[in-house]
Amino acid sequence: MSELELASESLLAMNRASTVLSETQLPPEPLEAYEQWIGTRSNANQPREFSFLPLVIEAVATASTVAATVSVWASLVEAMQKVARPAASARGHSGVDLSRKPFDPTSEKIRRLANELRSYSGFTDNWDGEGASSPDEGAINAALKFLNLVPVGVGAPNVMLLASGEPAFYWEVGGVYAEIGFDQHGQYYAYAERPNWPPVHIDDAPVKQGFPEKVFEIIRGKPLQLIVE
């Protein structure tokens, strides 16, 4: 994973954590993500600049107050931005919002989700014992195409199969929920909600239209964007 990808996913984890900072402890998901990154620290390609991450994990995990947790996240944002800016400049990037970049389709998490979607092809009618319909190959293919359009800024989705036989993605963090489901015609519906925000409803949108902007905004809230100059 490149420096820019690390920085982008770090900011994503922090944004997710911000949705529950009214709680007295941080949800486990961001910490698990950091632990995965640290698990690759033996890789010779890992930049030295990220050697401080184990300390960040420990600091966040042991922060006893909301104020302390916010302080740790703020310090990490600053550190990540300092590391990412020179790396981006060396690559000739300018004004790039990394949160909108699609996931690497060869990454382990995306391959795992794609395999789960493909496994639905073997489901027959009444697969749940309660009269559910069998999945349509067209709907599964639509979901697979859309998976390659999911931006890193919303995080990898969870996958589920509805009783209608439609595969769907969903995100659930704190009080935030978003769902996108697919039909055999290559179209999707979307629903998203966040406390104190008007809910989003989208019907019959073509997959080729891409990830819906309104759903992106709901999941991100007030986005922590990494803009490099």
Summary of the structure (lengths in Angstrom):
residues: 229
radius of gyration: 18.9
end to end distance: 21.2
largest distance: 56.9
contacts: 686
relative contact order: 0.15
helix: 48%
strand: 17%
